Amino acid sequence: MTKHPLKDHSLTDHSLSNQPRPAVAVLGLGSMGQALAGAFLDAGHPTTIWNRSDGKGDGLVARGAVRAATPGQAARAAEVVVVCVVDYDAARAVLDQAADDLPGRLLVNLTSDTPERAREAAAWAEALGVDYLDGAVMVPAPMIGTPEALIFHSGTRSAYEKYEPTLKALGGRTAYVGEDHGLAAVHDLAVLDFFWMAMHGLVHGFALAATEGVRAAALAPYVKVLADLLADMVDGTAADLDSGKFPGDLDNLTVEAANVRHIVRAAEHRGLDAAALRGVLTAADRSIALGHGADNWTSIVEGIRDPA
Ligand SMILES: NC(=O)c1ccc[n+]([C@@H]2O[C@H](COP(=O)([O-])OP(=O)(O)OC[C@H]3O[C@@H](n4cnc5c(N)ncnc54)[C@H](OP(=O)(O)O)[C@@H]3O)[C@@H](O)[C@H]2O)c1
């Protein structure tokens, strides 16, 4: 079988340690569940797998995973039980079947959903007396098991610390973000809020160029210059937000809002949907009306916080 190029940087080096790894179970074998189980196998964890419907996970069994007949049977075989299914309703449907078998084990829910649902799931686990971590996977399945893979966890700190090496088999950038079980989902939503807005801007910029016959590939090198600039601006923007100070000595919101207005006008003139950028402009104008016209771009946050 061909190895995925990302896997060439596998996190695991069994020559370093012969310590037995904790047994794990993975409930849910969609693309992400299969990747998680595969990374546990690569790291030497005895791995039990279960999926609602048949026909998934044969490759994992060929690599040494044991298939369980029920979620409860899978849980009984493991110290750490990972569930990763489509949403929290599905996770609850799976976990209800294993409820009697979960106490004494660490339950890690890597299904994505909202902070509210994460806290509900934590209350359910607490009522059962089960140590619970709520997690969010921030990278696509092929990156699981690599040093670059980012996964957030929140919940019982002692449980996270005990099983951190096990959880790091899934991603080198595994990060514990706090005791409140909703925090992994908060980080997930906030980081993806940034990501999807940026992805929208990326595609929108290409679409705008295309209206004048400029091919995406021709624009791409120049987009990368600004993408690098954006990465460099993350820490400064965070510092301004945390301090609540938006010094406008290098740039100011009035000039930048005028810039956005030009793009909205040009895009709409060419028949493109510019609703997202119009929303940006509305927030900027509101912030200017609140007195931030001479502050830097980050002061748009006041318009975001005051949508009325
Ligand atoms: N794929 C990615 O690259 C990626 C990246 C980041 C985060 N995630 C997150 O990972 C989670 C899983 O995603 P995925 O890509 O693995 O999804 P997927 O490939 O669509 O698989 C969905 C899984 O959920 C199971 N499922 C659905 N409804 C169920 C129910 N009512 N009861 C029991 N099992 C049920 C499916 O079982 P059946 O096989 O029986 O249908 C399958 O195992 C999601 O929360 C997703 O947001 C995925």
The ligand as an ORCA input file, in Angstrom:
! r2SCAN-3c Opt
* xyz 0 1
  N     -13.220     14.135      7.635
  C     -12.485     15.150      8.007
  O     -11.492     15.508      7.328
  C     -12.801     15.898      9.302
  C     -11.980     16.976      9.683
  C     -12.218     17.618     10.895
  C     -13.271     17.211     11.699
  N     -14.077     16.177     11.296
  C     -15.199     15.798     12.168
  O     -15.146     14.395     12.452
  C     -16.483     13.919     12.645
  C     -16.684     12.689     11.772
  O     -16.514     13.098     10.415
  P     -16.225     12.064      9.236
  O     -15.527     12.818      8.176
  O     -15.603     10.827      9.778
  O     -17.719     11.760      8.756
  P     -18.197     10.606      7.783
  O     -17.085     10.070      6.958
  O     -19.409     11.126      7.091
  O     -18.645      9.451      8.792
  C     -19.749      9.636      9.647
  C     -19.720      8.573     10.733
  O     -20.832      8.824     11.613
  C     -21.558      7.604     11.746
  N     -22.947      7.894     12.043
  C     -23.766      8.777     11.417
  N     -24.995      8.757     12.003
  C     -24.931      7.839     12.997
  C     -25.867      7.376     13.960
  N     -27.113      7.876     14.031
  N     -25.462      6.411     14.828
  C     -24.203      5.923     14.793
  N     -23.260      6.325     13.896
  C     -23.628      7.276     13.020
  C     -21.378      6.931     10.414
  O     -21.710      5.579     10.546
  P     -22.191      4.723      9.230
  O     -20.915      4.328      8.532
  O     -22.932      3.590      9.802
  O     -23.043      5.658      8.392
  C     -19.876      7.151     10.209
  O     -19.118      6.285     11.007
  C     -17.434     15.075     12.296
  O     -17.864     15.701     13.475
  C     -16.554     16.013     11.487
  O     -16.964     17.363     11.590
  C     -13.857     15.515     10.127
*
